[in-house]
Amino acid sequence: MNKKLSGCSIRRSRNMSSDEYSVLETIAASEPGGYLATIIDVTGSAYRKEGTMMYFSGDNQERGLLSGGCVEQDIVARIESWETGIASASVNYDMRSEDDLSWGQGVGCDGSITVLMEELDDKAMNNLKIVKNWLDNGLTVEHIKVLKEDLSSQASFFMNETGERVGNWEAFDLAAFPEKRLTPKNDGGYYFRQTFRAQPRLIIYGAGPDARPVADIAKKAGFHVIVADWRPALCNNKHFPDADMLVIGNPVELMEDFQAGSMDYIVIMTHHFQKDKELLNYLLEREYAFVGILGSKKRADRLLEQKTKPLWLHSPVGLGINAEGPEQIAISIAAQLIAVKNNKVRTLGLNG
């Protein structure tokens, strides 16, 4: 069966990302005929963990990353060699040896990974598009893959937190299956559970030039980015082409419209003291995952006016890396957002 995915070398898509959402986003925009690779088991240490996905389209495009490159090339070769009737298979890559003939290839990996490769037919593509739509609506989605003893795919289903389901549904007790782990079935084979969570929402209030790299990096890091400002000349598609939403308006009114709450991330960077003060006074009456204020500690203290500083408020915003210039400051802010999102200890080099 001819399954030509590439030439002699892999041609990677321009904005390749390993984020699960970006993989689903690419699949939702693609035609049937692609392939999904998922790491379903890791022994020892590896570059990526269980649940990591990568998409291979039928026109030589890829989204995601499973390793440093060697695994991806082998997966392409295996898919191209599949015989008619094969829709899925798993392969184990042992990277614990530094022998050049092994999968470690001298990169110093100290583990092995098992990758499930699945052809995406019309039904599978449609199910994944539904999952992406659920995520866009802020819903968490549980996914169970039912695997045969050889770890090829037998069935799969998805269920969101409201109970809506697609796929080959069975009556499962999800609590019985650890997330991102292979669970043996009583009648042979395995279950693999994966949880997809909606992108965390980042609201950037202030659309000045220094907000542009923050929005860009945060978007690439997996945040749903909203840029808000009262100045249409700054808050527009020309300056923020990749933002998910651009909104013009008064800060307090916008926050009420957004219904921002404990799951949201907010960065205040208007360079306008009164606007910052108005917004901060509103925010201090509620609770959020993260609020960061751009500017010096002295300026932040003036904004607080001796009010108690909550744990979720970071001022000045950004990791303490002595950043200089808009790009470096944006990197420090994005790194802090990621650290908080990933439940890292807040005192690991954080400002404020």
C-alpha positions as CSV (number, residue, x, y, z in Angstrom):
1,M,0.0,0.0,0.0
2,N,1.5,3.4,-1.0
3,K,1.6,5.7,2.0
4,K,4.1,8.3,0.9
5,L,4.6,10.8,3.7
6,S,7.9,12.3,3.0
7,G,11.0,12.2,0.8
8,C,14.5,11.4,2.0
9,S,14.1,13.8,5.0
10,I,11.2,15.0,7.1
11,R,9.9,18.5,6.1
12,R,8.6,20.0,9.3
13,S,5.7,22.4,9.5
14,R,6.8,26.0,10.1
15,N,5.2,26.5,13.5
16,M,5.7,23.0,15.0
17,S,4.6,22.7,18.6
18,S,4.5,19.7,21.0
19,D,1.4,21.1,22.7
20,E,-1.6,18.7,22.7
21,Y,-4.0,21.4,21.7
22,S,-2.0,22.4,18.7
23,V,-1.9,18.8,17.5
24,L,-5.7,18.7,17.8
25,E,-6.0,22.1,16.1
26,T,-4.0,20.9,13.2
27,I,-6.0,17.7,12.9
28,A,-9.3,19.6,13.0
29,A,-8.1,21.7,10.0
30,S,-6.8,18.7,8.0
31,E,-8.3,16.3,5.6
32,P,-8.7,12.6,6.5
33,G,-5.7,10.4,5.7
34,G,-3.2,11.4,8.3
35,Y,-1.7,9.5,11.2
36,L,-1.6,10.1,15.0
37,A,1.4,8.9,17.1
38,T,1.0,8.8,20.9
39,I,3.5,7.8,23.5
40,I,1.6,5.2,25.6
41,D,4.4,4.0,27.9
42,V,7.7,5.3,29.2
43,T,10.4,3.3,31.1
44,G,13.1,5.3,32.8
45,S,13.7,8.9,31.6
46,A,12.7,10.1,28.2
47,Y,12.5,13.4,26.2
48,R,8.7,13.3,26.3
49,K,6.2,11.6,28.6
50,E,3.1,9.4,28.2
51,G,0.3,11.1,26.4
52,T,2.6,13.2,24.1
53,M,1.1,13.2,20.6
54,M,2.4,13.9,17.1
55,Y,0.4,14.2,13.9
56,F,1.6,13.2,10.5
57,S,-0.5,14.5,7.6
58,G,-0.8,13.0,4.2
59,D,1.0,16.0,2.6
60,N,4.3,15.8,4.5
61,Q,3.4,18.1,7.3
62,E,3.8,17.4,11.0
63,R,2.7,18.8,14.3
64,G,4.2,17.9,17.6
65,L,7.5,16.2,18.7
66,L,8.1,12.8,20.3
67,S,11.9,12.8,20.6
68,G,15.0,14.5,19.3
69,G,14.3,13.5,15.7
70,C,15.3,9.8,15.2
71,V,12.0,8.3,16.4
72,E,10.0,10.6,14.1
73,Q,11.9,9.5,11.0
74,D,11.4,5.8,11.9
75,I,7.7,6.3,12.5
76,V,7.3,7.8,9.0
77,A,9.2,4.9,7.5
78,R,7.0,2.4,9.3
79,I,3.8,4.0,8.3
80,E,4.9,4.1,4.7
81,S,5.6,0.4,4.8
82,W,2.3,-0.6,6.3
83,E,0.4,-3.3,4.3
84,T,-3.3,-2.8,3.3
85,G,-5.6,-3.4,6.2
86,I,-3.2,-2.2,8.9
87,A,-4.7,0.8,10.8
88,S,-2.6,0.8,13.9
89,A,0.5,-0.6,15.5
90,S,2.8,0.1,18.4
91,V,6.6,0.1,18.5
92,N,9.1,0.3,21.4
93,Y,12.2,2.5,21.1
94,D,14.9,1.6,23.7
95,M,17.2,4.6,24.0
96,R,19.1,3.5,27.1
97,S,22.3,2.5,25.1
98,E,24.7,5.1,23.7
99,D,25.7,2.7,21.0
100,D,25.3,4.5,17.6
101,L,23.4,1.5,16.3
102,S,20.8,1.9,19.1
103,W,18.0,4.4,19.4
104,G,20.0,6.3,22.0
105,Q,22.3,7.4,19.2
106,G,24.6,9.0,21.8
107,V,22.1,11.6,23.0
108,G,22.3,10.3,26.6
109,C,18.6,9.2,26.9
110,D,18.1,6.7,29.7
111,G,14.8,5.2,29.0
112,S,12.5,3.6,26.4
113,I,9.2,4.7,24.9
114,T,6.4,2.8,23.3
115,V,4.5,4.7,20.6
116,L,1.1,3.9,19.3
117,M,0.6,4.8,15.6
118,E,-3.0,5.1,14.3
119,E,-4.4,5.9,10.9
120,L,-7.1,8.6,11.2
121,D,-10.1,7.7,9.1
122,D,-13.2,9.9,8.6
123,K,-14.8,8.8,11.9
124,A,-11.6,9.3,13.9
125,M,-11.0,12.7,12.4
126,N,-14.6,13.8,13.2
127,N,-14.3,12.6,16.8
128,L,-11.1,14.6,17.3
129,K,-12.7,17.7,15.7
130,I,-15.5,17.3,18.3
131,V,-12.9,17.0,21.1
132,K,-11.2,20.2,19.9
133,N,-14.6,22.0,19.9
134,W,-15.3,20.8,23.5
135,L,-11.9,22.2,24.5
136,D,-12.6,25.5,22.8
137,N,-15.7,25.7,25.0
138,G,-13.6,25.2,28.2
139,L,-14.5,21.6,28.8
140,T,-12.2,18.9,30.1
141,V,-12.2,15.7,28.0
142,E,-11.4,12.1,29.1
143,H,-10.1,9.7,26.5
144,I,-9.8,6.0,26.7
145,K,-7.9,3.9,24.2
146,V,-8.8,0.2,24.2
147,L,-5.7,-1.7,23.0
148,K,-5.1,-5.3,22.0
149,E,-2.4,-7.5,23.6
150,D,0.0,-6.4,20.9
151,L,-0.8,-2.8,21.8
152,S,-2.5,-2.0,18.5
153,S,-5.7,0.0,18.7
154,Q,-9.0,-1.8,19.2
155,A,-11.4,1.0,20.1
156,S,-11.5,4.5,21.6
157,F,-14.0,6.9,23.1
158,F,-14.1,10.5,24.4
159,M,-16.3,11.9,27.2
160,N,-16.4,15.6,28.3
161,E,-17.2,16.8,31.8
162,T,-20.9,17.2,31.0
163,G,-21.2,13.6,30.1
164,E,-21.4,14.0,26.3
165,R,-19.6,11.1,24.5
166,V,-18.3,10.1,21.1
167,G,-16.5,7.0,19.9
168,N,-16.9,3.4,20.9
169,W,-18.4,3.8,24.3
170,E,-18.2,1.2,27.1
171,A,-19.3,1.5,30.7
172,F,-16.0,2.5,32.3
173,D,-15.2,3.6,35.8
174,L,-12.6,6.2,34.9
175,A,-11.4,6.3,38.5
176,A,-10.1,2.8,38.0
177,F,-7.6,3.9,35.3
178,P,-4.6,6.0,36.3
179,E,-4.1,8.9,33.8
180,K,-1.5,8.3,31.1
181,R,-0.8,4.7,32.2
182,L,-1.4,1.3,30.5
183,T,-3.9,-0.6,32.6
184,P,-4.3,-4.3,31.9
185,K,-7.7,-5.6,30.8
186,N,-9.1,-8.7,32.5
187,D,-9.7,-10.4,29.1
188,G,-6.3,-9.4,27.7
189,G,-5.1,-6.2,26.2
190,Y,-4.9,-2.8,27.9
191,Y,-6.6,0.5,28.5
192,F,-4.8,3.8,28.1
193,R,-6.4,6.9,29.7
194,Q,-5.6,10.4,28.6
195,T,-7.1,13.7,29.8
196,F,-7.3,16.8,27.6
197,R,-7.8,20.1,29.3
198,A,-8.8,23.4,27.8
199,Q,-6.1,25.9,27.2
200,P,-5.7,28.2,30.2
201,R,-7.0,31.7,29.4
202,L,-4.5,34.6,29.6
203,I,-6.0,38.1,29.6
204,I,-3.4,40.8,28.8
205,Y,-4.7,44.3,29.6
206,G,-2.6,46.8,27.7
207,A,-1.8,46.6,24.0
208,G,1.5,48.6,23.9
209,P,4.5,47.4,21.9
210,D,5.9,45.4,24.9
211,A,2.7,43.4,25.1
212,R,3.2,42.0,21.6
213,P,6.0,39.5,22.4
214,V,4.1,38.5,25.6
215,A,1.0,37.6,23.6
216,D,3.1,35.8,20.9
217,I,5.2,33.7,23.3
218,A,2.2,32.9,25.6
219,K,0.2,31.7,22.6
220,K,3.0,29.4,21.5
221,A,3.3,28.1,25.1
222,G,-0.3,26.9,25.0
223,F,-2.4,29.8,26.4
224,H,-5.7,31.1,25.0
225,V,-4.6,34.7,24.6
226,I,-7.0,37.7,25.0
227,V,-5.6,41.2,24.5
228,A,-7.7,44.1,25.8
229,D,-7.2,47.8,25.7
230,W,-9.2,51.0,25.5
231,R,-7.2,52.2,22.4
232,P,-8.2,50.7,19.0
233,A,-5.1,52.0,17.4
234,L,-3.0,49.6,19.5
235,C,-5.4,46.7,20.1
236,N,-5.8,45.3,16.5
237,N,-5.0,42.4,14.3
238,K,-2.0,44.2,12.8
239,H,-0.2,44.3,16.1
240,F,-1.6,41.0,17.5
241,P,-2.1,38.6,14.6
242,D,-2.1,35.4,16.6
243,A,-4.2,36.5,19.6
244,D,-7.4,34.5,20.0
245,M,-9.4,37.6,20.9
246,L,-9.0,41.3,20.8
247,V,-11.3,43.5,22.9
248,I,-11.7,47.2,23.2
249,G,-13.1,48.7,26.4
250,N,-12.9,49.8,30.0
251,P,-10.9,47.4,32.1
252,V,-13.5,46.7,34.8
253,E,-16.3,46.3,32.3
254,L,-14.2,43.9,30.3
255,M,-13.3,41.8,33.3
256,E,-17.0,41.5,34.1
257,D,-17.8,40.6,30.5
258,F,-15.0,37.9,30.6
259,Q,-16.3,36.6,33.9
260,A,-12.7,36.1,34.9
261,G,-12.2,33.8,37.8
262,S,-9.9,31.4,39.7
263,M,-8.8,29.6,36.5
264,D,-7.7,32.7,34.7
265,Y,-4.3,34.3,34.2
266,I,-4.1,38.1,33.9
267,V,-1.2,40.4,33.1
268,I,-1.6,44.2,33.6
269,M,0.7,46.2,31.3
270,T,-1.0,49.5,30.4
271,H,1.7,51.9,31.6
272,H,-1.2,54.0,32.7
273,F,-1.2,54.3,36.5
274,Q,-4.9,55.2,36.9
275,K,-6.1,52.4,34.6
276,D,-3.9,49.9,36.4
277,K,-5.2,51.1,39.8
278,E,-8.8,50.8,38.7
279,L,-8.3,47.3,37.4
280,L,-6.3,46.1,40.4
281,N,-8.9,47.4,42.9
282,Y,-11.5,45.3,41.0
283,L,-9.3,42.2,40.9
284,L,-8.4,42.3,44.6
285,E,-12.0,41.6,45.4
286,R,-11.8,38.2,43.7
287,E,-9.4,35.3,43.2
288,Y,-7.4,34.2,40.1
289,A,-4.8,31.7,39.1
290,F,-2.3,34.5,38.4
291,V,-2.2,38.3,38.2
292,G,1.0,40.0,37.2
293,I,1.7,43.7,37.2
294,L,4.4,45.1,34.9
295,G,6.6,47.8,36.5
296,S,8.7,48.2,39.5
297,K,8.0,47.0,43.0
298,K,7.7,50.6,44.2
299,R,5.0,51.3,41.6
300,A,3.2,48.1,42.5
301,D,3.2,49.2,46.2
302,R,1.7,52.5,45.2
303,L,-1.0,50.7,43.3
304,L,-1.8,48.4,46.3
305,E,-2.1,51.3,48.7
306,Q,-1.1,49.1,51.7
307,K,-3.7,46.5,50.8
308,T,-2.8,42.9,51.6
309,K,-1.0,41.3,48.6
310,P,-2.7,37.9,47.7
311,L,-0.5,34.9,46.8
312,W,-1.7,35.0,43.2
313,L,-0.5,38.6,42.7
314,H,3.0,38.9,41.2
315,S,4.6,42.3,41.2
316,P,6.8,42.9,39.3
317,V,5.7,40.2,36.9
318,G,8.2,37.8,35.5
319,L,11.0,35.5,36.6
320,G,14.0,37.2,38.2
321,I,16.4,36.7,35.3
322,N,17.6,40.4,35.0
323,A,15.6,40.6,31.7
324,E,16.3,43.6,29.5
325,G,14.1,44.7,26.6
326,P,10.6,43.7,25.5
327,E,11.6,40.2,24.2
328,Q,13.5,39.2,27.3
329,I,10.8,40.6,29.6
330,A,8.2,38.7,27.6
331,I,10.2,35.5,28.1
332,S,10.5,36.0,31.8
333,I,6.7,36.6,32.0
334,A,5.8,33.6,29.9
335,A,8.2,31.4,32.0
336,Q,6.5,32.6,35.2
337,L,3.0,31.8,33.7
338,I,4.2,28.3,32.8
339,A,5.7,27.7,36.2
340,V,2.5,28.6,38.0
341,K,0.4,26.7,35.5
342,N,2.5,23.6,36.0
343,N,2.1,24.0,39.8
344,K,5.7,24.8,40.4
345,V,6.8,26.3,43.7
346,R,6.2,30.0,43.4
347,T,9.5,30.8,45.1
348,L,11.7,29.3,42.4
349,G,13.3,32.5,41.3
350,L,10.0,34.4,41.0
351,N,9.7,38.1,41.4
352,G,7.1,39.0,43.9
